[in-house]
Amino acid sequence: MNDVAAARTTAMSALNNDRFRVMLEQITDPGASGTLMTMGGGAGSTSTDFKTALSRYAENSE
């Protein structure tokens, strides 16, 4: 039962965290999936091809 209480406390803390809430709003936005996939800057940014996106991901994972 201790694990359940700890999980609930953690979830409540996350829900009350403004930065976490804003991040959830951003990633659940339907338009965000394309932006995240291409690692673009949002509206008006140029499209990134899949190979470039993979390359950038690899660079940022090092």
C-alpha positions as CSV (number, residue, x, y, z in Angstrom):
1,M,0.0,0.0,0.0
2,N,3.0,2.3,0.5
3,D,3.8,2.2,-3.2
4,V,0.3,3.3,-4.1
5,A,0.5,6.2,-1.7
6,A,3.9,7.2,-3.1
7,A,2.6,7.0,-6.7
8,R,-0.5,9.1,-5.8
9,T,1.7,11.7,-4.1
10,T,4.0,11.9,-7.2
11,A,1.0,12.2,-9.6
12,M,-0.6,14.9,-7.5
13,S,2.7,16.8,-7.4
14,A,3.1,16.5,-11.2
15,L,-0.5,17.7,-11.7
16,N,0.1,20.8,-9.5
17,N,3.4,21.6,-11.2
18,D,2.9,24.5,-13.7
19,R,5.8,23.6,-15.9
20,F,4.6,20.0,-16.2
21,R,1.1,21.1,-17.0
22,V,2.3,23.4,-19.8
23,M,4.5,20.6,-21.2
24,L,1.5,18.2,-21.2
25,E,-0.6,20.9,-23.0
26,Q,2.1,21.3,-25.6
27,I,2.6,17.6,-26.4
28,T,-1.1,16.8,-26.4
29,D,-1.8,19.6,-29.0
30,P,-2.7,17.8,-32.3
31,G,-0.3,20.1,-34.2
32,A,2.6,19.2,-32.0
33,S,3.1,15.7,-33.2
34,G,4.3,16.9,-36.6
35,T,6.5,19.5,-35.0
36,L,8.0,17.0,-32.6
37,M,8.6,14.5,-35.4
38,T,10.5,17.0,-37.6
39,M,12.1,18.7,-34.6
40,G,10.8,22.0,-36.1
41,G,10.2,25.2,-34.4
42,G,6.4,25.3,-35.0
43,A,4.3,27.4,-37.3
44,G,6.2,28.9,-40.2
45,S,9.3,26.7,-39.8
46,T,10.7,24.7,-42.7
47,S,10.1,21.0,-42.8
48,T,12.8,18.6,-41.9
49,D,13.3,15.3,-43.7
50,F,13.3,12.1,-41.7
51,K,17.1,11.5,-42.2
52,T,17.9,14.9,-40.8
53,A,15.6,14.4,-37.9
54,L,17.3,11.1,-37.1
55,S,20.7,12.7,-37.4
56,R,19.7,15.5,-35.0
57,Y,18.3,13.0,-32.6
58,A,21.5,11.1,-32.6
59,E,23.6,14.2,-32.0
60,N,21.4,15.3,-29.1
61,S,21.5,11.8,-27.5
62,E,25.3,11.8,-27.1
